[in-house]
Amino acid sequence: MKTYSITLIMALLSIACQDTQKIRQSANEIAVVKAAKIRNNDSVTLDRISNLKNVLATSQTAAITADIAEVKPVEEVLGIQPDVAVIVEHFILDKADPVTKNTTRCRITRVISEAYGLSEFKDAKGSYVDYDKMLPIIKKSISWQRVGSATDQKAVDRAMKHTNAGGLAIAVDTAVPYGHVVQLLSGDAITSGSWGMQLPKVLSLSNHHPERSFCDKSLAYAFKKDAAVEIYIEKKY
C-alpha cells in the first residue's frame, strides 16, 4: 500500500486549493479525493469535494494522486483520535460518495477498534469486518461481557459507569441479522420520555439512513424500545 507524508499531501492540496481556506495540519483525514474534509469549524459540502476532485484530475499532480484512495488517514499517521462529531460528518459524506461508499459498513468497527486498540474485529486480510459481523465475534470473545438489555436501567447504569471510567460499551439490535450497532459515549445520562429511562448519548452511524447518524442524542434515537437491544462491555477497562 502506498502512503504519502503529511507534508507532501499538504503541498498537493495547497496547489489544488489556492482559492480555499489555508490547509491545516490538524486535518482529520488526509485523502486528496476527500480533501475538503478539513478538520476545523467550517462547513464542508459535497460540491466542494466534487470540484476538488475535478481540479486534481486535470492538474499536474494527477499522476501522483491517481491512487490517492490508499493514502492513510491522518489519525493513523499522527496517532490522534478524531472528534466524534467529525466521525459522523465524514460518515455521511462517505456514504454519499461512490468512491468511499463501500468503506462505510465497517466504519463503527474501525472507529472503536482504533480508539481502544482492539484487533479482534479484523479479518484474515487485516481489514475491519462489517458492523453486522461484530456480534458473533463478541459472543465468542472472552474480552466482552453482556450486561443486559437496553431496557434494563441497571444494565444501562452499569454500562454508563464503565464508559465514564474510560471503558468501551456498545448496544446492538439482536432481533435482526443486520442489527444496528452504536457506541455508548461517556457523560451524563439523558432523560428519555419515550423510554421512561435515563440513557447515555451514543455514536450512531446508520448504514441504512446515513442522514440520521448522530453523536449528540441518546440511545432512544438509535433504537425503538425493545428488549432485543443488548448492551456489551469490553472488559479490559
N, C-alpha and C positions, 0 to 999 in steps of 0.2 A: 504494500500500500504506500503510495507516495504522500508525503506530507511537506508542508512548507513552513518556514519560520514566520512568526508574527510580523517581524519587520518587513519581510518580502510581501506578505499579503497586504499589509497596511499601505505599502508603496503602490501596489497594483490598484488598490481601492482609491487611493488619492488621485491616480491618473484618471480613473473612470468616473470619479465623482467630484470634479473640480467645482461644480456649482452647488454641491450639497454641503451639509454641516461638516465640521472638522471630524475626521475619523479618530475615535478614541481607543486607547489600548484596553479600555475596560469593556470592549465589545464582547457580548456574551457568546456569540457563535460566529467564528470567522470562516465563512464559506462564501466564496465570491458570488456564487449563484444565488446566495441569500444575504448579500452584503448589506441590504437595507436594515437588517436586524441589528441595529446598533443599540448597545445597552446604555440608554440614557432615558430621559423623561420625554423625549419627542415621540410623537405618534409615528407608526410605521404603516405603510399601505402596500397592498398587493401591486398596485400600479407602479410604485417606485421600484419594487423588486423586479417586475417585468421590464421596466425601462432600463434598469441597470444591466440585466441580462443581455438586452439588445446592444447596449454600448460595448459590453465586454466581448460579445460575439463578433463585433466588427473592428475591434481595436487591435493594436499590435501585441497585446498581451494574450490574445486568444490561444496561441499555441501553448503558452504556459498554463493557462487556466482551463484547458479543454477537459481535464479530468478532475476539476475542482470539487466534484461531489465527494472525493476521497480525502479532502482536507479535514484534519481533526478539529473538533470544536475547541475553542479557547480554554474552556474549563479543564480539558484534559491536558493542554499544554501548560497552563499556569497553575493547575491544581486548585481551582476555586469552584465553589458551588453556585449555580445560578439562583437568583431570586425566584420564588415560586410564581410570582406574577409574570415574570419573563418566560418561565416554562409554559404557562398557559398561552401567552401571546404567540410563542413560537409554534406550539402545537397546532393552534388554529390556522396559522399561516401555512404550516407544512401540509396540513390536511387539504388546503385549497390549491397547493402547488403540485402539478403532476409529477415533477421531478422527485419530490420528497414524500408524496402521499403514502407510499408503501412502507415508509420507515416509521410510521406513527403507531402501528399496532403494538410495538414493543416499547413505546416511549415511557409509560409508567414503570415498566420493568427496569429500564435503563436508569431512570431518574432515581429510584430508591436504591438500586444497586450501587450507583456511583456515590450517592450521598452517604451510604452506610458501609461501603466496602464489601459488598456481597458478590459472590462468584457463582452461586448455585443456580442463578437464572440465566446461565449461558448454555448454549447447545454445544455439540461436539466440535463445531467450527469456530467457537468462541464468540458467536453472535448472541445478542439478547433474545430470549424467547418472547413470543407474543403474550399479551396480557392474559389470555384465556388458558395459557399453559402454566400460569403461576400456581394456581390452587393445587393441582396434582403434585407439583414439586413440594409445596409447603406441607401437604398432608403426609408425605414420606420423610420429611426432614426432621431431625432431632433438634434443629435450631429454632423451630417455630412451635408455638402453642396456641391452640384455640381457647379463647377466653369466654366465648359465649355469643349469643345472638345480639344483634344491634338493638333489639327491642328490650333488652335487659339492662336496666340502668346501672346495676352493679358491674356488669361486664364492661359497659361503656366507661364507667368511672375508673375501672382498673386500667383500661387501655389509655385513657387520658393521663392518668398518673404516670404510666410508662413513657408516653411521648414527652411529657413535661420534664421527665428525668433524662431526656436525651435518647430515648429508645424509639424503635420503629413499630408502628401498628398499621394494619390495613383492614379494610372492610371489603367483603366480596359477596356478590349476589350468587348464591349457590343453587338457585332454583332453575337456572337456565344454563345451557352448555357454554355460552359466551357471556357469562356474567360479568357485569361491570366491576372494576377494581378501583378503590380510592385509597389514598394515603391519609391517615389521620394526622392533623397538624397540632403542634403544641400551642398552648394558650388557654384562655378561659373558655368555659362552656357557654353555649348559646341556648336560650330557651326556645324550644320548638313547640308552637301551638298545635301543629298538625300531628306531631308525635307524642305530645304531652311529656316531653323529656328534656333533660339537659344534654346537649350534644356538642361534639367538637367541630371545629372547622376542618374541612378536608380539601385535599388536592384532587380534583376530579377532571380527568381528561377523557372526554366522551368520544369514542370512536364512531358511534352511530350518529351523534349530533354534536360535532365539534364546537359549534357556536354556543353550546350550553356548558362548555368547560369553565371551571372557576376554581378559585382558591380562597375566596373571601366569604363563603357561605357554609352553613352547617351540613352535616351528613343528611339531613332531611331533604336537601335539594338534590342529592345524588340518587336517592332511592325512595321508593314508596315504603311505608312502614310494613315490614314483613320479617317474620322470624327467620326466613331463609337468608337474610343478610347476616353474615357471620363475621366476627372480628378475630383477627390473629395478631399475635405479637412475636417479634423476633427476640429470642431470649437472651442473646449475648449481652444486651444492655441491662 
